[in-house]
């Protein structure tokens, strides 16, 4: 099983601190009983319950003070552009990721 939807979370974000560029959110914790939109679907949440789901960024999800986002940082190597990043048939620029460090390499 992957690291997603395992019930292990390293961050807890509110609607004001949500950062979909640097984190993936695996669950929603309802701080009140309410109806809201998550991933484009209207969901009824119960106070104190957790919904395990990969949360999509707005506008698919309406961020709300009535729930908390539970998740983990995005792995650095997934944020680096890889493969052919520029050029034409005569002058190509390629970039890859070192799988041990997660840092970009040029080759």
Secondary structure, 3 states (H helix, E strand, C coil): CCCCCCCCCCEEECCCCCCCCCEEEEEEEECCCEEEEECCEEEEECCCCEEECCCCCCCCCCCCCCEEEEEEECCHHHHCCCEEEEECCCCEEEEEECCCCCCEEEC
